């Protein structure tokens, strides 16, 4: 049943109206006792991959969809290829990268997306108005608009099409892959991420092992990047998420690289959600751009020519993704697969949500046992293992 990749009809896609803002604040008393019970059985540093977490801490979307939400500013993403020089392109990448996390992490409350089951897929696309895609540096430093967030109207001919597919290729270890391409801009990104979570007392740390590669075919450049760790803090009261760790973006062809550091809040004082970045040209050891601010707030960029620019992530226009209605999705597509869990959570029926989630997990275990018995390997539909990583089967650079 997983042989030919079925045709995903872009014509069927409609603008996504889901608003996954998590409204509830904090943990209810009866839920706290469940978490306390769970915590009592955990040891510090313990790997949580196989621990079944209570349903009420779940966010109403799959991890695969969360990765798609990193593309909430596809205009900034497509602008990378518009840079006139290697320096402009890597700076555009850093600007896009720093603004990508606030939409992927909706809501102040830390909730956990569904763990995708093996074989689960997620498809969506964006129509990006062509006039929004431009080289950012050349039009001076005044690119910040103070207009409230607005959505772009979409007229197909005046838009670029950006397409996205994600797939869960492995269950133990849990590995997700995603691939995103814009044929007209001759650019695509391929990533594989293995999530590892561990218990740290009053918080839970999730590290994202793996990397992504952005291919700009017109410039024959490849940018290799990694992702920060995420921490769910104060899990007994009002849990919140912070990002931490150092990530790297490198382009070996041009010699440009960037280091982005997500700073976790110090125990006493200090700000939350701070991020700093530095872009440099390694052969000459020249720093061409520095950035600092909050990944979910205001970011300030300073360039080597002394110019500065401010981006307020909360004022950036969001371009909503387009997705096929559940009725037109296959059985293993995220929203179709998790629809009963999602609907139960929306209705506040935790027991029913737990029941549906348990049913999916049991089915996954049964299929896993069957594969072991028959000594067969799971074969993903869209990605193939290559060396340490995973590659999309039909990437732009092959066509």
N, C-alpha and C positions, 0 to 999 in steps of 0.2 A: 504493500500500500504506500510505501515511501519512495517508489522508484522515480518516475518522471516528475519533474517539478511542474506543478499545474500552472496554467497561465493566470497571472494576477491582472485582472482588467482595471487599468487606471481609470477608465470611464466610469466604473462603478463607485469610485471613491467620492466621498462627500466630506465637506468641512466638519471637523470634529467638534462636537458641542459639549463633550464631557468636561466638567470642571472638577478636577480632583483635589481641590483645596480641602485639606483636612480641617474640619471645624472644631471637633471636640478637643477640649483642653484637659490635659492631664489624665491621670489614671483613677478610675473609680475605686472605692474602698474594697469591693468584692474582688475587683481585678488585681488590686495590690496584693491580696493574700495569695492569688494564683502565681503572681510573679515572685513573691517571697518564697513560695514553695519551690518554684523552679530554681531560684537562685541558691536555695539551700542544698540543691543537688549538684551544683556546678563547682568546679575548682578553678582557681585563678589561672588564666592562660589556656584554659580548656578550649578545644576546637568545637565550635557550635554547629558545624555543618550538619551533623546528624541529629541535633536536638530539635524536637518538634516544638515550635514556639506557639503560645496561645493566639487564637485567631483575632482577638480584639486589638492586637497591636499591628494588624495588617493594614496596609494602604490599599486602596481599591484599584490597583493596577499591577501588572506583572513587571518584573525587573527588565524584561525585554522592551517594554513600552517606556520605562524610565530612561533607557539609553536613547530612545528616539527623541525624548523631550530635551536631550542635550542639544538638539538641532533647532531649538525654538527661535533662534536668530539666523535662519538660513541665508539671509541677505549678507550678514557679516561673514558667514562661512564662504559664500561664493565670491565675496570681495577679495579673498586671499589671492585668487588667481589673477585678479585685476592689477595687482601691484606691478609697477614698472621695473623694479629692481629686486634682486634677491633680498636686500635689506628690507624693502617695503613689504615683501611677501611674508617674511618671518614675523615682522612686527604685526601685520594684519592677522596672522595665525594666533599670535599671543593675545591680541585684543579679542578675537573670537573666543579663544579658549577660556579666558578669564570671565567672559560673560555667559559661558555655556552652563554653569552649574546652578544658577539661581532658579531656573525654570525646571531643571531636572529634579530639584529638591523642593517640591511644592509645600507651602504651609509651614508654620513654625513648629508644629508638633512632629516629633520623630516617629514616623511609622515605617514599617518594613514592607517593601513591595513583595508580591508573591514570588516564591522560588519557582522559576520556570521548570516545567517537567521536560524530560528529554524528548526532543522532537518538536517541542513547541516553537512556533514561528510568529513573527509580528511584521506586518507590512504597512507602510504608509508613504505619503509623498507630500511635497510642498510646492505650491506655485509661488515663485518669487518674482515680484515685479522687477523688470530689467532696470528701471531707472533707480532702484534702490541699491543696485550692485555697482559699487565704484571704488576706485583706489582711494583709501581713506586719507592718506597723508597729503596728496596733491591739492585737496581743496581746503588747505589751511587747518587751523586748530579749532574752528568753531562748529564742530559737527554735533554738538549737544543741543537737542531741542528741548524746550521746557513744556512742550505740548503734552497733554495727558496721553497715556498709552492708547493707541488706536489700532484697529485692525486694517490691513490693506484690502482694498477691493481687488477682485481678481478677474482680469481679462486674459484669457489663455495666450493669445498671440504676443502679448507684451510681457509674458512671464517666462522665466526659466523653470524647468521641471527638475526637482530634486527627489530622488527615489531612495527608499530605505527598506532594508530587510534585516531582521535579526533572527537568530536560531539558537536554541539550546542544544549544543552538540554533545555534551557529556553530563552525567548526573553525579558521579563520584570520580574525580573532583567536579564540582559544578562549574562548567565552562560555557559562557555565552559568547556568540560571535555576532558582529553586525557589519553591514556593508552599506555604503551610501554613495550615490553617484549623480553627477549632473553631466549628461553627454555633451550638451552645448558648450559648457565651460571646460570640457575635457579634464574633469577632476573627480577623484573618488577617494573614499577612505575605507580601510579594512581594519577591523579590530577584533581581538579575542581577549576575553577577560575571565580570569578564574577568581571567584570571590572566596575569601577565607575569613571566617569570623571567629573572634575569640572573646572569651569572657574576661572582663577586667575589673570585677568588683561592682562599682556602681555604674559602670558603662560597658558598652559592647563595642569592640573595634572590628571594622570590616576592611580588610586590605584587598585592593584590586590588583591582582597579579596579572601581568600580560602587557600588551602594548597595542597601539594603533599605528597605522602608516597612512599618511595623506599623500596621494600621488597627484602632482600637477603635471599633466602630460605635455602641455605646450612648452613648459620650461624644463622638462626632463628632471624634475626635482622630487625627492621623496623626503617627507618629514616624519621622523619616528617620534612618537610621544607616549608617555605613560600617564597613569591616573592617580589621584591622591587617595589616601585612606579616608574612611568615614567613621565617625564615632557617635554612637547614641549615648548621650549623657543623661544623668539623673533619671534613670529608668523607673524609679519608684514614685516620682512626683510628676513633674511636667517634662517629659522627655524631649530633648532637642538634639539636633544634629550639628556636628561641626566637622569640617574637613581638616586633614592634617597631613604633613609630610612634604617631601620635595619631589617635584616631577621635572622631567627633562624633555625638551623638544630639540631634535637635532636634524640638520640637513647636511649630510657628509659631502654632497656635491658642491655646495656653496661655502661650506666652512662656517655657516652661521648656526648658533645654538642659543637656547634660552633655558634658564632655570626658573621654575616657579615654586615658591615656598608657601604652603598653606600653614599658617601659624595657629596652633591650638592655644586656647586661653590659658594664661598662667593661673596657678592656684589662687593667688591673691591679686586683685586688681587686673588691669590689662583689658584690652578690647577683645571682643569675639569676632570671628569670621575674617580675620586679617589675612591679607595675601600680599606678597611682594614678588616682583619678577625682574629679571635682568636679561637683556638680549645682547649677545656679543658676537663679534666676528673673531673666531678663534685664531686664525693664522696671524692676525695683527694684534690680537688681544684687546680690541677696541670695544668699549661698551656703547651700543648705539641707541639703547632705549632702556628706561627703568620704569617700573610701574609699582604702585602701592595703593592700598585701600581695602575695601571689603568685597568679597566675591558676590555677596547678595546686596550690595549697597553701591557706594560711589568709588570709582577707580580713577586714579590720576596717572597719566602717562607723561613722561618727560623724555624728549628726544635729544640726540647729540647736538642738534643745531640750536638748542635752548628753548625750542617750542614746547608747549605743554598742551595737554588735552584732557578733558574730564568726561568720563562716561558714567551716567547714572543707570545702573542695570534696571532699576524700577521704572524708568521712563522709556526704556527701549521698546519700540513697537514689537508686539508678538505676532508672528505669522503662524496661524493655526495649521496643524497638520491635517491632511485629508486621509480618510480611512474608509474602507468598505463597511456597509452596515453588517451587523452580526449575521443576519440572514444570508448574506452572500459570502461569509467566511467559511473556510474549511474547519473541520473538527479540532485541529491542533493549533489553530490561530489563537493568540492570547485571549482576546476579548470573548471569543466564542467558547473557548475552553473554560474560562473562569467566570462566565456570566452568572452562574447560580450563586457562587461565592460572593461576587460583587453585589448582586441584587439583594442577597440576604444581609450583607453589611450595610447597604444603603437603608434597608428597612430596620436596621438595628437588631436583627435577629441573629445573635452571635451563635446560638446553638445550631441553627440551620446552616450558617456559613461554615461552621466547624465540620458538620456532617458532609457537606459537599466537598470541602477541601480534603477531608479524610478519604472520601471515595476516590478522588483523583490520585492521591498518594498511594492508596492501596493498589489501584490499577497499575500505577507505574512500577510498584514493587513486584507485582505478579508478572508483568511483562519482562522485568529484569531477571526474575527467577527462570522464566521460560528461556531467555537468551542464554543464561548460564547452562541450563540443562542441554540445550541444543548446540552449545559452544559457538554461538554466532555473535558477531560484533555488531553494535549499533552503527548504521550507516546514515550520517546526516544527509539532508536533501540539498542544501545550498553551499555547504562548506566542506573542505577536505583538509585533513591534517597534513601539514608540511613542516618538517623539522620540529621545532618547539612550538610552532604556531599553527594557525588555521587560516586558510585562504578561501575567499569566495570563489565558486567554481567558474564563474563567467565574468571576470572583472573587466573593466573598461580597457585596461592596458593589454588584454589578450585579443580584444576584438579589432 
